[in-house]
Amino acid sequence: MLLVNSIIRRSLVGMLLLAVSSVWCAVVGNHCAAIAFDDSESELDFKEMKSLSLRVVDSDGNPIANAKVRPYALRAVGDTNAHYFWPTSNIGEPPVVHTDEEGLVKIPYPVRFGNRVQPLESREVTFSVSHIDHISVTMNSSTTIEQATASLVRGSRVRISGVDEQGNAITEFGVLMPNVDWRPSEWPIDEEGYRSNSAIRSGNWQMLAVQPKPDGNTLFSDLTTIRIRRGQSLRFSKIVLRPGVRVEGRLDNAVPRPIQNGIVIATFAPKVAGESYEEKDPTLTWSDKVDIQPDGTFTIPSAPRGGVVQMIAICDGWLCKSDHQNGNQGSVIGQNFDVESEIISPELVMEPTGTLEVVCKDNQGNPLSDVGVATWPNQKYFMGGSTILGSGYQSISFIDTQLNPSADVRPPTLGDDRYSVKSNAEGLAVLRNVPIGTSEYLAIGSQGYRLPKQAGGEQYVPFKLEDVQPLKIELTLEKVGE
């Protein structure tokens, strides 16, 4: 799952869990990292839970009842840099708890998480606090304090009604704004048939109304800028929703056909007419992830109109070239295309990828099988943060969740497990489709073995592929406890 601060904020940050057995996310340098560990036979108790006490109040100090609190990440004792996603393999999905009439709630969290090779102890819990009439907040709270306090500010109100191009009323639509949580309760239908939200921050925001269609031909409103003051109520009546831009793209002819295991991650950044992207204001983006067909083509039936789309493509043996290599700190940033017509036909320029062959042995030179080996080349979203190359999400699932209030869960992340493998009987683990010319790391996860410190520490081994010729790395692992 992708840990995202907000799917449409410019500050989007991603961390991915890949399924080798259990994968933990950390930050190495400026990169998001996926680290594979096997915890299937852990001897430690990862089910032990404690509770963090929280009081939720309004700006006058009065308690807020029925505020929703959702923990979703942890920081560990002795690890000042890493931020770990909720350890679902240890304790299941993160709980959702609500405040009582006194504004009080207990937030459960695991005392320990990880595995026997690398057990971690919780020192800080990250959680969100939201309420239908107040602006949501995200907090980090130490596990050692007696009680944390969250103060929520009452928000401004926005009401929206929609129509199609023929003027017929549309009620089954969702709303995206860069400063508003995705949860379905944020945009209920009010007594007059408007989609309504009373938890809007004051400021300048962008808004997009979206109606999903079974055939994928989603309807979109034009991107609208909202300027709202604290306590103000705005109404937008009969916003027109119409078909979006259609993308009919292809990979260039450098890539031999048929294409195998190809995907495109597209990030659309629509632009309000006459306005420009500004660093001081959040920019709404729309994400999609689609398969590449064997003939090298791909299609997105409908996406927001105007602005720019960033496209990142990867398939077996090939990766899209990146525009503006300088300053991207080694992340893949793909190629940008203007969205200026009803149909756009981008052709992505591709380049070869490399292969890393990792041989795992014990101190006697015997091959070690079933050792988890992972690397985490990064991709950087347009006007956003980074995540592991090949991972992504579809913004339409957030709209689907708004329209189905009973599904009060985070929409699924469309991950990619090509960078996490296990060694075979000969101790060989092969990582393919690795970018050439960038400095990367690999991590080892095994129930009974670990990297000796002289081989790069207990977690990470640096490497860099210079060309398409496979790079071979031999690792001698030491038995845990010796």
C-alpha positions as CSV (number, residue, x, y, z in Angstrom):
1,M,0.0,0.0,0.0
2,L,1.1,3.5,-0.8
3,L,1.3,5.8,2.2
4,V,0.1,9.1,0.9
5,N,-0.2,12.4,2.8
6,S,-2.9,13.4,0.3
7,I,-3.5,12.1,-3.1
8,I,-3.9,15.5,-4.6
9,R,-1.5,17.6,-2.6
10,R,1.7,18.8,-4.1
11,S,3.4,17.5,-1.0
12,L,2.4,13.9,-1.9
13,V,4.9,11.4,-0.4
14,G,4.7,7.7,-1.2
15,M,6.0,4.6,0.6
16,L,5.3,1.2,-0.8
17,L,5.0,-2.3,0.8
18,L,5.9,-5.1,-1.6
19,A,5.0,-8.7,-0.9
20,V,8.0,-10.9,-0.6
21,S,6.9,-12.0,2.8
22,S,6.8,-8.8,4.7
23,V,8.2,-5.5,3.4
24,W,8.9,-2.5,5.6
25,C,9.3,1.1,4.2
26,A,12.0,3.4,5.2
27,V,13.8,6.4,3.7
28,V,17.4,6.0,2.6
29,G,18.9,9.3,1.7
30,N,16.2,11.0,-0.4
31,H,14.7,7.8,-1.6
32,C,11.7,5.7,-0.4
33,A,12.8,2.2,0.3
34,A,11.1,-1.2,0.4
35,I,12.9,-3.7,2.6
36,A,11.9,-7.4,2.4
37,F,11.8,-9.5,5.6
38,D,10.5,-12.9,6.4
39,D,8.5,-12.8,9.6
40,S,6.5,-16.0,9.1
41,E,8.2,-17.8,12.1
42,S,9.0,-14.9,14.3
43,E,9.7,-15.7,17.9
44,L,8.9,-12.2,19.2
45,D,5.5,-11.1,20.3
46,F,4.3,-8.6,17.8
47,K,0.7,-8.7,19.0
48,E,1.3,-6.7,22.2
49,M,-0.6,-3.5,22.0
50,K,-0.7,-0.3,24.1
51,S,-2.8,2.8,23.7
52,L,-2.0,6.4,23.2
53,S,-4.5,8.8,24.9
54,L,-5.8,11.7,22.8
55,R,-8.2,14.5,23.6
56,V,-9.8,16.4,20.7
57,V,-11.1,19.9,21.2
58,D,-12.2,22.9,19.2
59,S,-10.5,26.3,19.0
60,D,-12.3,27.3,22.3
61,G,-11.1,24.2,24.1
62,N,-14.5,22.5,24.0
63,P,-14.5,18.7,23.5
64,I,-15.4,17.4,20.0
65,A,-17.4,14.2,20.1
66,N,-17.4,11.6,17.2
67,A,-14.1,12.9,15.7
68,K,-12.5,10.1,13.7
69,V,-8.9,9.1,14.5
70,R,-6.9,6.9,12.2
71,P,-3.3,5.8,13.0
72,Y,-1.4,4.9,9.9
73,A,2.4,5.1,10.5
74,L,5.1,4.6,13.1
75,R,8.6,5.8,14.0
76,A,11.0,3.5,15.8
77,V,13.3,3.9,18.8
78,G,16.8,4.6,17.7
79,D,15.8,5.3,14.1
80,T,15.6,9.1,13.6
81,N,15.0,9.2,9.9
82,A,12.7,6.3,8.9
83,H,8.9,6.5,8.8
84,Y,7.3,3.1,8.7
85,F,3.9,2.3,7.3
86,W,1.4,0.6,9.7
87,P,2.7,-3.1,10.1
88,T,-0.3,-4.9,8.7
89,S,1.6,-8.2,8.5
90,N,2.0,-8.1,12.3
91,I,-1.3,-6.7,13.6
92,G,-3.6,-6.2,10.6
93,E,-5.1,-3.1,9.2
94,P,-4.9,0.2,11.1
95,P,-7.9,0.7,13.4
96,V,-10.4,3.6,13.2
97,V,-11.5,5.0,16.6
98,H,-13.9,7.8,17.5
99,T,-13.9,10.3,20.4
100,D,-16.5,10.1,23.1
101,E,-18.7,12.9,24.5
102,E,-15.7,14.3,26.4
103,G,-13.5,14.3,23.2
104,L,-11.4,11.4,24.5
105,V,-10.2,8.4,22.6
106,K,-7.6,5.7,23.0
107,I,-5.4,5.0,19.9
108,P,-4.0,1.4,19.9
109,Y,-0.5,0.9,18.5
110,P,1.9,-2.1,18.6
111,V,4.7,-2.1,21.2
112,R,7.0,-3.8,18.7
113,F,6.9,-4.5,14.9
114,G,9.2,-5.9,12.2
115,N,10.7,-9.3,12.6
116,R,13.1,-11.4,14.6
117,V,16.1,-10.2,12.5
118,Q,15.2,-6.6,12.9
119,P,12.7,-6.0,15.6
120,L,11.6,-2.4,16.1
121,E,10.1,-0.6,19.1
122,S,7.5,2.1,18.6
123,R,8.4,5.5,19.8
124,E,6.0,7.7,17.9
125,V,2.6,7.2,16.3
126,T,1.4,9.2,13.2
127,F,-2.4,9.6,12.9
128,S,-5.1,11.8,11.3
129,V,-8.0,13.5,13.1
130,S,-11.1,14.5,11.2
131,H,-14.6,15.7,11.8
132,I,-17.3,16.6,9.4
133,D,-17.5,20.2,10.6
134,H,-13.8,20.8,11.3
135,I,-10.5,20.9,9.4
136,S,-8.6,17.6,9.6
137,V,-5.1,17.5,11.0
138,T,-2.3,15.0,11.0
139,M,-0.2,14.6,14.1
140,N,2.9,12.7,15.4
141,S,2.7,11.9,19.1
142,S,5.3,10.3,21.3
143,T,4.3,7.0,23.0
144,T,5.8,8.3,26.3
145,I,3.5,11.3,26.9
146,E,0.5,10.9,29.2
147,Q,-2.0,12.5,26.8
148,A,-1.9,14.3,23.5
149,T,-4.3,17.0,22.5
150,A,-5.6,17.8,19.0
151,S,-7.2,21.2,18.4
152,L,-9.5,21.4,15.4
153,V,-10.6,24.6,13.7
154,R,-14.1,24.9,12.3
155,G,-14.0,24.9,8.5
156,S,-15.7,26.9,5.8
157,R,-18.5,25.4,3.7
158,V,-18.7,24.6,0.0
159,R,-21.8,23.3,-1.7
160,I,-21.8,22.0,-5.3
161,S,-24.5,20.8,-7.7
162,G,-23.7,19.3,-11.2
163,V,-25.3,18.9,-14.6
164,D,-24.4,17.2,-17.8
165,E,-23.9,18.9,-21.2
166,Q,-27.6,18.8,-21.8
167,G,-28.4,20.4,-18.5
168,N,-29.7,17.3,-16.8
169,A,-29.0,17.1,-13.1
170,I,-26.1,14.8,-11.9
171,T,-26.1,13.7,-8.3
172,E,-23.7,10.7,-8.5
173,F,-20.4,12.7,-8.7
174,G,-17.5,13.2,-6.3
175,V,-15.3,16.1,-5.6
176,L,-11.5,16.5,-5.4
177,M,-9.8,19.4,-3.6
178,P,-6.1,19.6,-2.6
179,N,-6.8,20.5,1.0
180,V,-9.7,18.1,1.8
181,D,-9.5,14.5,3.0
182,W,-10.7,11.7,0.7
183,R,-13.1,10.2,3.1
184,P,-16.7,9.8,1.8
185,S,-18.2,11.6,4.8
186,E,-16.6,14.8,3.6
187,W,-19.0,15.3,0.7
188,P,-22.4,14.0,1.7
189,I,-25.6,15.2,-0.2
190,D,-27.4,17.9,1.8
191,E,-31.1,18.6,2.1
192,E,-31.1,20.6,-1.2
193,G,-29.3,17.9,-3.2
194,Y,-25.9,19.6,-3.2
195,R,-22.6,17.9,-2.4
196,S,-21.5,19.7,0.7
197,N,-18.4,20.0,2.8
198,S,-18.0,22.0,6.0
199,A,-14.3,21.3,6.6
200,I,-12.6,23.6,4.1
201,R,-9.6,25.6,5.0
202,S,-9.6,29.3,4.2
203,G,-7.4,30.2,1.2
204,N,-7.2,29.6,-2.5
205,W,-8.0,26.0,-3.6
206,Q,-8.7,24.1,-6.8
207,M,-11.7,21.9,-7.2
208,L,-12.7,19.2,-9.7
209,A,-16.1,17.5,-9.9
210,V,-15.9,13.9,-11.3
211,Q,-18.6,11.4,-12.4
212,P,-17.3,7.8,-12.9
213,K,-18.8,5.8,-15.8
214,P,-18.8,2.0,-16.2
215,D,-17.1,2.1,-19.6
216,G,-14.3,4.4,-18.2
217,N,-15.5,7.5,-20.0
218,T,-15.4,9.6,-16.9
219,L,-17.0,13.0,-16.9
220,F,-15.1,16.0,-15.5
221,S,-15.9,19.6,-14.7
222,D,-13.5,22.3,-15.7
223,L,-10.9,23.0,-13.0
224,T,-12.2,25.7,-10.7
225,T,-10.3,28.0,-8.3
226,I,-12.0,28.6,-5.0
227,R,-11.1,31.6,-2.9
228,I,-12.7,31.2,0.5
229,R,-12.4,33.0,3.8
230,R,-12.7,31.5,7.3
231,G,-16.4,30.9,8.2
232,Q,-17.6,31.7,4.7
233,S,-20.1,29.5,2.8
234,L,-19.9,29.2,-1.0
235,R,-22.4,27.6,-3.4
236,F,-21.6,26.4,-6.9
237,S,-24.8,25.6,-8.9
238,K,-25.0,23.5,-12.0
239,I,-21.4,22.9,-12.7
240,V,-21.1,21.2,-16.1
241,L,-19.5,17.8,-16.2
242,R,-18.4,16.5,-19.7
243,P,-16.1,13.9,-21.2
244,G,-12.4,14.4,-20.6
245,V,-9.4,14.1,-22.8
246,R,-8.7,10.7,-24.4
247,V,-5.1,9.4,-24.4
248,E,-4.0,7.1,-27.2
249,G,-0.3,6.6,-26.6
250,R,2.5,4.3,-27.6
251,L,6.1,3.4,-26.9
252,D,8.7,4.3,-29.5
253,N,10.0,1.7,-32.0
254,A,13.2,1.2,-30.1
255,V,11.4,-1.4,-27.9
256,P,11.0,-4.8,-29.5
257,R,7.5,-6.1,-29.7
258,P,5.6,-7.8,-28.1
259,I,5.8,-5.7,-25.0
260,Q,5.8,-7.7,-21.8
261,N,4.8,-6.5,-18.3
262,G,4.4,-2.9,-19.4
263,I,2.7,-0.2,-17.4
264,V,2.2,3.6,-17.7
265,I,1.8,5.8,-14.6
266,A,0.1,9.1,-15.7
267,T,-0.2,12.2,-13.6
268,F,-2.4,14.9,-15.0
269,A,-2.1,18.5,-13.7
270,P,-5.0,20.4,-15.3
271,K,-4.7,24.2,-15.3
272,V,-7.3,26.8,-14.8
273,A,-7.7,28.9,-18.0
274,G,-5.5,32.0,-17.9
275,E,-3.6,30.8,-14.7
276,S,-0.2,29.2,-14.2
277,Y,1.2,26.6,-11.8
278,E,2.4,28.4,-8.6
279,E,4.6,27.0,-5.9
280,K,2.7,28.9,-3.2
281,D,-0.6,27.2,-4.0
282,P,-1.5,23.5,-4.0
283,T,-2.0,22.0,-7.5
284,L,-4.7,19.4,-8.0
285,T,-3.5,16.3,-9.8
286,W,-5.2,13.3,-11.2
287,S,-3.5,9.9,-11.4
288,D,-4.0,6.8,-13.5
289,K,-2.1,3.6,-14.1
290,V,-2.7,1.4,-17.2
291,D,-1.3,-1.6,-18.9
292,I,0.7,-1.4,-22.1
293,Q,-0.5,-3.7,-24.8
294,P,1.8,-6.2,-26.5
295,D,1.9,-3.9,-29.6
296,G,3.2,-1.1,-27.5
297,T,0.0,1.0,-27.3
298,F,-1.9,2.2,-24.2
299,T,-5.2,4.0,-23.7
300,I,-6.7,6.2,-21.0
301,P,-10.4,6.7,-22.0
302,S,-10.9,9.9,-20.1
303,A,-8.8,12.3,-18.0
304,P,-9.0,16.0,-16.9
305,R,-8.7,18.5,-19.7
306,G,-6.0,21.1,-20.1
307,G,-2.6,21.6,-18.5
308,V,0.1,18.9,-18.6
309,V,0.4,15.1,-18.2
310,Q,3.5,13.4,-16.9
311,M,4.0,9.8,-18.2
312,I,6.3,7.2,-16.7
313,A,6.5,3.9,-18.6
314,I,8.3,0.7,-17.8
315,C,8.3,-2.8,-19.3
316,D,10.6,-5.8,-19.4
317,G,14.0,-4.5,-20.4
318,W,13.0,-0.9,-21.0
319,L,12.3,2.3,-19.2
320,C,11.1,5.7,-20.4
321,K,13.8,8.4,-20.7
322,S,13.4,11.3,-18.2
323,D,13.1,15.0,-19.2
324,H,15.4,17.4,-17.3
325,Q,17.8,14.9,-15.8
326,N,19.7,17.6,-13.8
327,G,18.3,18.1,-10.4
328,N,16.1,15.1,-10.1
329,Q,18.4,13.3,-7.7
330,G,18.4,10.1,-9.7
331,S,14.6,9.7,-9.7
332,V,12.8,8.7,-12.8
333,I,10.6,11.7,-13.8
334,G,9.4,10.5,-17.2
335,Q,8.2,12.8,-20.0
336,N,5.6,15.6,-20.0
337,F,3.1,16.3,-22.7
338,D,0.7,19.2,-23.2
339,V,-3.0,18.4,-23.0
340,E,-4.4,20.7,-25.6
341,S,-7.0,18.7,-27.6
342,E,-9.8,16.1,-27.1
343,I,-7.4,13.3,-28.1
344,I,-3.7,13.3,-27.4
345,S,-1.2,10.7,-28.9
346,P,2.0,10.8,-26.9
347,E,4.9,8.6,-28.0
348,L,7.3,7.8,-25.2
349,V,11.0,7.6,-25.8
350,M,12.5,4.6,-24.1
351,E,15.9,3.4,-23.1
352,P,17.3,0.0,-21.9
353,T,17.4,-1.1,-18.3
354,G,20.0,-3.2,-16.5
355,T,20.1,-6.4,-14.4
356,L,21.5,-7.0,-10.9
357,E,22.5,-10.6,-10.0
358,V,22.9,-11.1,-6.3
359,V,24.4,-14.4,-4.9
360,C,23.8,-15.1,-1.2
361,K,26.1,-17.5,0.7
362,D,26.7,-18.4,4.3
363,N,30.1,-18.2,6.0
364,Q,31.1,-21.7,4.6
365,G,30.3,-20.7,1.0
366,N,27.0,-22.6,0.8
367,P,24.2,-21.0,-1.2
368,L,21.3,-19.6,0.7
369,S,17.8,-20.0,-0.7
370,D,14.6,-18.0,0.1
371,V,16.6,-14.8,1.0
372,G,14.5,-11.7,0.3
373,V,16.4,-9.3,-1.9
374,A,15.0,-5.9,-2.8
375,T,16.0,-2.6,-4.3
376,W,13.9,0.6,-4.7
377,P,14.6,2.9,-7.7
378,N,12.4,5.9,-7.3
379,Q,10.0,7.8,-9.5
380,K,9.0,11.4,-8.8
381,Y,5.5,12.7,-9.6
382,F,5.0,15.9,-11.5
383,M,4.8,18.6,-8.8
384,G,4.8,15.9,-6.2
385,G,6.8,13.5,-4.1
386,S,8.6,10.2,-4.8
387,T,7.7,6.6,-4.5
388,I,9.1,3.3,-5.8
389,L,9.3,3.0,-9.6
390,G,6.3,1.3,-11.1
391,S,3.9,1.9,-8.3
392,G,0.9,4.1,-8.6
393,Y,-2.8,4.6,-7.9
394,Q,-5.9,5.5,-9.7
395,S,-7.7,8.7,-8.5
396,I,-11.0,7.3,-9.7
397,S,-11.0,4.9,-6.8
398,F,-11.1,7.8,-4.4
399,I,-14.2,9.1,-6.2
400,D,-15.7,5.6,-6.1
401,T,-15.1,5.6,-2.3
402,Q,-16.9,8.9,-1.9
403,L,-19.9,7.5,-3.7
404,N,-19.9,4.3,-1.6
405,P,-19.9,5.6,2.0
406,S,-20.0,2.0,3.4
407,A,-16.5,1.4,1.9
408,D,-14.8,3.6,4.4
409,V,-11.3,2.3,3.6
410,R,-8.4,3.7,1.7
411,P,-8.6,2.8,-2.0
412,P,-6.0,0.2,-3.1
413,T,-2.6,1.2,-4.2
414,L,-1.5,-0.4,-7.5
415,G,1.9,-1.6,-6.4
416,D,4.7,-3.2,-8.4
417,D,6.7,-6.1,-7.1
418,R,9.3,-6.4,-9.8
419,Y,12.0,-5.0,-7.5
420,S,11.6,-7.5,-4.7
421,V,12.6,-11.2,-5.2
422,K,13.8,-14.3,-3.4
423,S,17.0,-16.3,-4.0
424,N,16.7,-19.7,-5.6
425,A,18.4,-23.0,-4.6
426,E,21.7,-21.7,-5.9
427,G,21.4,-18.6,-3.8
428,L,20.8,-16.4,-6.9
429,A,18.4,-13.5,-6.9
430,V,17.9,-11.6,-10.1
431,L,16.6,-8.0,-10.1
432,R,15.7,-6.9,-13.6
433,N,14.5,-3.6,-15.1
434,V,16.9,-1.5,-12.9
435,P,17.7,2.0,-14.2
436,I,21.2,2.4,-15.6
437,G,23.5,5.2,-14.3
438,T,21.9,6.0,-11.0
439,S,23.1,5.1,-7.5
440,E,20.8,2.6,-5.9
441,Y,20.7,0.4,-2.8
442,L,19.7,-3.2,-2.1
443,A,18.5,-4.8,1.1
444,I,18.5,-8.3,2.4
445,G,15.8,-9.9,4.5
446,S,16.1,-13.4,5.9
447,Q,14.8,-15.2,9.0
448,G,18.2,-16.5,10.1
449,Y,20.8,-14.5,8.3
450,R,21.9,-10.9,7.9
451,L,24.6,-8.8,6.3
452,P,27.8,-8.3,8.3
453,K,28.6,-4.7,9.0
454,Q,31.6,-4.7,6.8
455,A,29.4,-5.5,3.8
456,G,27.5,-2.2,4.1
457,G,25.8,-2.4,7.5
458,E,22.9,-4.5,8.5
459,Q,20.4,-3.2,6.0
460,Y,21.7,-1.6,2.7
461,V,24.3,-2.3,0.1
462,P,25.0,0.4,-2.5
463,F,25.4,-0.3,-6.2
464,K,25.3,1.3,-9.6
465,L,24.6,-0.2,-13.0
466,E,26.9,1.3,-15.7
467,D,25.4,-0.5,-18.8
468,V,23.1,-3.3,-19.9
469,Q,25.6,-6.0,-18.9
470,P,24.4,-7.7,-15.7
471,L,26.2,-6.6,-12.5
472,K,27.0,-9.5,-10.2
473,I,27.3,-9.0,-6.4
474,E,28.2,-11.8,-4.0
475,L,27.2,-11.4,-0.4
476,T,28.3,-13.5,2.5
477,L,25.7,-13.5,5.2
478,E,26.2,-14.2,8.8
479,K,23.9,-16.3,10.9
480,V,21.9,-14.4,13.4
481,G,23.2,-14.9,17.0
482,E,26.8,-15.7,15.9
